[in-house]
């Protein structure tokens, strides 16, 4: 049994879903681990991780619009507005999604469905540099 640990840094342009599967797939392949479990961890309170359709970009647009409706940015709506009107909504959106994903690895690749992709979901309006910690254990 072996373990590998890696930090991936992702630059965002502000709110939205950022594809991250390519660098993750490359890192898993370079690890030499054929069978195991990949854990992704996003150590942020205003960004999250998700597995979602990767074929039709309108799916991402609909998801982003849905979250704008579900957790709106309205000045005065939230008590916590220290970092601007998008701050508390970003925390709520993170709480409603995932900061960790666990994905099986088989034949040296994360096991994803045909139309599944891995995404960092940025919930803040301005660009950020986000970290994703990758932990792979297996043989």
C-alpha positions as CSV (number, residue, x, y, z in Angstrom):
1,X,0.0,0.0,0.0
2,X,1.3,3.5,-1.0
3,X,0.1,7.0,-0.3
4,X,0.7,10.2,-2.3
5,X,-0.1,13.7,-1.3
6,X,-0.2,16.8,-3.6
7,X,-1.6,20.3,-3.6
8,X,-3.2,21.7,-6.8
9,X,-3.6,25.4,-7.1
10,X,-6.4,26.7,-9.2
11,X,-7.0,30.3,-10.3
12,X,-10.6,31.4,-10.7
13,X,-12.1,34.3,-12.5
14,X,-14.8,34.8,-9.9
15,X,-18.0,32.9,-9.4
16,X,-18.5,29.8,-11.4
17,X,-17.5,26.2,-12.0
18,X,-13.9,25.7,-13.0
19,X,-12.9,22.3,-14.6
20,X,-10.1,20.6,-12.6
21,X,-10.2,17.0,-13.9
22,X,-7.3,17.3,-16.4
23,X,-4.6,18.1,-13.8
24,X,-6.1,15.6,-11.4
25,X,-6.1,12.8,-14.0
26,X,-2.5,13.6,-14.9
27,X,-1.3,13.6,-11.3
28,X,-3.1,10.2,-10.6
29,X,-1.5,8.7,-13.7
30,X,2.0,10.0,-12.7
31,X,1.6,8.5,-9.2
32,X,1.8,5.0,-10.6
33,X,-1.0,3.8,-8.3
34,X,-3.3,1.6,-10.2
35,X,-6.0,0.8,-7.7
36,X,-7.1,2.9,-4.7
37,X,-9.0,5.8,-3.4
38,X,-8.5,9.5,-4.3
39,X,-9.7,12.1,-1.8
40,X,-10.0,15.7,-2.9
41,X,-10.1,18.4,-0.1
42,X,-10.9,22.1,-0.6
43,X,-9.6,23.9,2.5
44,X,-11.8,27.0,1.9
45,X,-15.1,28.3,3.3
46,X,-16.2,30.1,0.1
47,X,-15.4,27.5,-2.6
48,X,-16.3,23.9,-3.0
49,X,-15.9,20.8,-5.1
50,X,-18.4,18.9,-7.3
51,X,-18.8,16.2,-9.8
52,X,-21.0,17.3,-12.6
53,X,-21.8,16.9,-16.3
54,X,-18.9,17.9,-18.6
55,X,-20.5,17.7,-22.0
56,X,-23.0,20.6,-22.2
57,X,-21.8,23.9,-20.8
58,X,-25.4,25.1,-20.3
59,X,-25.6,22.7,-17.4
60,X,-23.0,24.7,-15.6
61,X,-24.7,28.0,-16.5
62,X,-28.0,26.6,-15.1
63,X,-26.3,25.5,-11.9
64,X,-24.7,28.8,-11.4
65,X,-28.0,30.7,-11.9
66,X,-29.8,28.3,-9.6
67,X,-27.4,29.1,-6.8
68,X,-27.8,32.8,-7.4
69,X,-31.5,32.3,-6.8
70,X,-31.2,29.8,-3.9
71,X,-28.7,32.0,-2.0
72,X,-29.1,35.6,-3.3
73,X,-26.7,38.4,-2.6
74,X,-28.8,41.1,-1.0
75,X,-27.3,43.9,1.1
76,X,-28.8,43.8,4.5
77,X,-30.1,40.3,4.3
78,X,-27.2,38.8,6.2
79,X,-25.5,39.9,9.4
80,X,-22.0,38.8,8.2
81,X,-21.0,41.3,5.5
82,X,-17.5,42.0,6.6
83,X,-15.9,41.1,3.2
84,X,-18.8,42.4,1.0
85,X,-22.2,41.3,-0.1
86,X,-21.0,38.0,-1.7
87,X,-19.2,36.8,1.5
88,X,-22.0,35.2,3.5
89,X,-23.8,33.8,0.4
90,X,-20.4,32.2,-0.5
91,X,-20.3,30.5,2.9
92,X,-23.8,29.2,2.6
93,X,-23.2,27.9,-1.0
94,X,-20.1,26.1,0.3
95,X,-22.2,24.6,3.1
96,X,-24.8,23.3,0.6
97,X,-22.2,21.7,-1.6
98,X,-19.0,19.7,-0.9
99,X,-15.5,20.5,0.3
100,X,-14.4,16.9,0.0
101,X,-14.8,14.2,-2.7
102,X,-13.8,10.5,-2.6
103,X,-13.3,8.8,-5.9
104,X,-12.2,5.2,-6.6
105,X,-9.2,4.7,-8.8
106,X,-9.0,1.8,-11.2
107,X,-6.5,1.1,-13.9
108,X,-4.6,4.2,-12.9
109,X,-7.5,6.6,-13.4
110,X,-10.2,8.1,-11.2
111,X,-13.5,6.2,-12.0
112,X,-15.8,8.8,-13.4
113,X,-18.9,8.3,-15.6
114,X,-18.8,9.1,-19.3
115,X,-20.3,12.6,-18.8
116,X,-18.8,13.4,-15.4
117,X,-16.2,16.0,-14.8
118,X,-14.5,17.4,-11.6
119,X,-15.0,21.1,-10.8
120,X,-14.0,23.7,-8.3
121,X,-17.1,25.8,-7.6
122,X,-15.9,29.3,-6.8
123,X,-18.6,31.2,-4.8
124,X,-16.9,34.6,-4.5
125,X,-17.3,37.4,-7.1
126,X,-13.7,38.3,-7.4
127,X,-10.9,36.0,-8.7
128,X,-9.1,33.8,-6.2
129,X,-6.2,31.3,-6.1
130,X,-7.6,28.2,-4.5
131,X,-5.9,25.1,-3.2
132,X,-7.1,21.6,-3.6
133,X,-5.3,18.9,-1.6
134,X,-5.2,15.5,-3.3
135,X,-4.6,12.3,-1.3
136,X,-4.2,9.0,-3.0
137,X,-3.9,5.7,-1.3
138,X,-3.6,2.3,-3.1
139,X,-1.4,-0.1,-4.8
